[in-house]
Amino acid sequence: MADGLRQRKMLLTRRRMEQAAVDLAYEEGIASVTVDRICEIAMVSRSTFFNYFPSLDVAIFGEPLEYDPELTGRLLTKHASDLVIAASLIVTESVRGQTDDAVTRRRLALFAREPGTTTAVSWSSDLSRTRLITVIADWLDAHRERARLPEEDSATEARIIVAMSISLGDEAIREMHEVNGDVVIDLASYARARRRLAAVLADPAE
């Protein structure tokens, strides 16, 4: 009983700090968020904050992403003809979360409100990126007929896909809008961003 109560209190404390961090970023901008302001709102000390979070970014944007196999399998299969879009959607859906949770919804809205955040967070989170590369490389290993670089190993192609998907996501989310606090994920925005990306990457010799 005591251990269960202690665990619930710890979860509530962490939740208060996450809520404070995300709400501040959402209402006043990411640059306005400080550890001291979070601690003041959540009524905890700085030492308590750092007992729960290794950095301010983790409090705002969450832990490195873990990718649900059902979600990744569904999106990779649905968008097998364009794994760059699939990878970008996997990240967006993973950030939003699969539950009706105000904090995860607001986290996604932060990316839409402050262009460039997607790229900054994606490249700073090496673990999230590495996990996604592994997911896509494993999928390519199981579906070699979908490989665009059949002469290369799957990890090489997956690294390129993920790198391009970060830029794609940053561009697509700039066009998205909120409805009642939810970001509407519009596949057409990804398609338009994908065409721009393709134009920039076109072979100059053609």
C-alpha positions in Angstrom: 0.0 0.0 0.0 2.7 2.4 1.0 4.7 1.7 -2.2 1.6 2.2 -4.3 0.8 5.5 -2.6 4.4 6.7 -3.0 4.4 5.8 -6.7 1.1 7.7 -7.3 2.5 10.8 -5.6 5.6 10.6 -7.7 3.5 10.3 -10.9 1.4 13.3 -9.8 4.5 15.4 -9.1 5.9 14.6 -12.5 2.6 15.3 -14.1 2.3 18.8 -12.4 5.8 19.8 -13.7 5.1 18.5 -17.2 1.8 20.3 -17.3 3.4 23.5 -16.1 6.2 23.3 -18.7 3.9 22.6 -21.6 1.3 25.1 -20.6 4.0 27.9 -20.3 5.4 27.0 -23.7 2.0 26.9 -25.3 0.8 30.1 -23.8 3.9 32.2 -23.8 6.4 30.6 -26.2 9.1 28.0 -25.7 11.7 30.6 -24.9 9.7 31.8 -21.9 10.0 28.5 -20.1 12.5 28.2 -17.2 13.1 25.7 -14.5 12.3 28.3 -11.9 9.0 29.2 -13.4 8.0 25.5 -13.7 9.0 24.9 -10.0 7.0 28.0 -8.9 3.8 26.8 -10.7 4.2 23.1 -9.7 5.3 24.1 -6.2 8.4 22.0 -6.1 12.1 22.8 -5.6 14.8 22.9 -8.3 16.3 19.7 -6.9 13.0 18.0 -7.2 12.7 19.1 -10.8 16.1 17.6 -11.7 15.3 14.4 -9.8 12.6 13.9 -12.4 14.0 15.5 -15.6 17.5 15.5 -16.9 16.9 18.8 -18.8 14.3 21.5 -19.4 13.7 20.2 -23.0 12.6 16.8 -21.6 10.0 18.5 -19.4 8.7 20.5 -22.3 8.9 17.9 -25.1 8.9 14.6 -23.3 11.1 11.6 -23.1 12.7 10.2 -26.3 10.0 8.7 -28.4 9.3 5.0 -28.4 7.4 3.7 -31.4 4.4 1.5 -31.1 4.7 -1.5 -33.4 1.1 -1.4 -34.5 1.3 2.3 -35.3 4.6 2.0 -37.2 3.5 -1.1 -39.1 0.2 0.5 -40.1 1.8 3.7 -41.4 4.7 2.1 -43.2 2.3 -0.3 -45.0 -0.2 2.4 -45.8 2.6 4.7 -47.2 4.9 2.1 -48.5 5.4 4.0 -51.7 6.8 7.0 -49.9 8.6 6.1 -46.6 9.7 9.7 -46.1 6.1 10.6 -45.5 5.5 7.5 -43.5 8.4 8.3 -41.2 7.3 11.9 -40.7 3.8 10.7 -39.8 5.1 8.1 -37.4 6.9 10.9 -35.5 3.9 13.2 -35.5 1.5 10.5 -34.4 3.9 9.4 -31.7 4.3 12.9 -30.3 0.5 13.4 -30.3 0.1 10.1 -28.5 -2.5 7.5 -28.8 -4.6 8.6 -25.8 -6.8 11.6 -25.2 -4.3 13.5 -23.1 -4.1 17.3 -22.9 -0.3 17.4 -22.4 0.5 15.3 -25.4 -1.9 17.3 -27.6 -0.4 20.6 -26.5 3.1 19.2 -27.1 2.2 18.6 -30.7 0.6 22.1 -31.0 3.9 23.6 -29.9 5.5 22.3 -33.0 2.8 24.0 -35.2 3.0 27.3 -33.2 6.8 27.7 -33.4 8.2 26.7 -36.9 11.6 25.1 -36.7 10.9 23.4 -33.4 10.4 20.0 -35.2 13.9 20.1 -36.7 15.6 21.4 -33.5 14.0 18.7 -31.3 14.5 15.9 -33.8 18.2 16.5 -34.2 18.8 17.0 -30.5 17.0 13.7 -29.6 19.5 11.2 -30.9 17.8 8.3 -29.3 14.4 9.1 -30.9 16.1 9.3 -34.3 18.1 6.1 -33.8 15.0 4.2 -32.8 13.1 5.4 -35.8 16.0 4.4 -38.1 15.9 0.9 -36.6 12.1 0.6 -37.1 12.4 1.6 -40.8 15.5 -0.5 -41.4 13.7 -3.6 -39.9 10.7 -2.9 -42.1 12.9 -2.6 -45.2 14.6 -5.9 -44.4 11.2 -7.5 -44.3 10.0 -5.7 -47.5 13.1 -5.6 -49.8 10.9 -5.0 -52.8 10.1 -1.6 -51.4 13.8 -0.5 -51.1 14.8 2.4 -53.3 18.5 1.6 -52.8 18.5 -2.2 -53.2 22.3 -2.1 -53.5 22.7 -0.6 -50.1 22.0 -2.1 -46.7 18.6 -1.2 -45.1 20.2 0.9 -42.3 21.7 3.3 -44.9 18.4 3.8 -46.7 16.6 4.2 -43.3 19.1 6.9 -42.2 18.4 8.9 -45.4 14.7 8.5 -45.0 14.7 9.7 -41.4 16.9 12.7 -42.3 14.5 13.8 -45.0 11.5 13.1 -42.9 12.6 15.6 -40.3 12.7 18.4 -42.9 9.5 17.2 -44.4 7.7 17.3 -41.0 9.0 20.7 -40.2 7.6 22.1 -43.5 4.3 20.2 -43.3 3.4 21.3 -39.7 3.8 24.9 -40.7 0.6 24.6 -42.7 -1.4 22.9 -40.0 -3.9 24.5 -37.7 -5.6 23.9 -34.3 -9.2 23.0 -33.8 -10.2 23.2 -30.1 -6.6 22.7 -29.0 -6.0 19.8 -31.4 -3.6 20.0 -34.3 -5.4 18.7 -37.4 -3.0 16.3 -39.2 -3.6 17.0 -42.9 -1.9 14.5 -45.3 -2.2 17.1 -48.1 0.3 19.3 -46.2 2.8 16.4 -46.2 2.2 15.8 -49.9 2.9 19.5 -50.7 6.0 19.6 -48.5 7.2 16.3 -50.2 6.9 17.9 -53.6 9.0 20.9 -52.5 11.6 18.6 -51.0 11.7 16.5 -54.2 12.2 19.7 -56.3 15.1 20.8 -54.1 16.7 17.4 -54.3 16.2 16.9 -58.0 19.3 15.9 -60.0 20.9 19.1 -61.3 21.9 17.2 -64.4 18.3 16.6 -65.5 
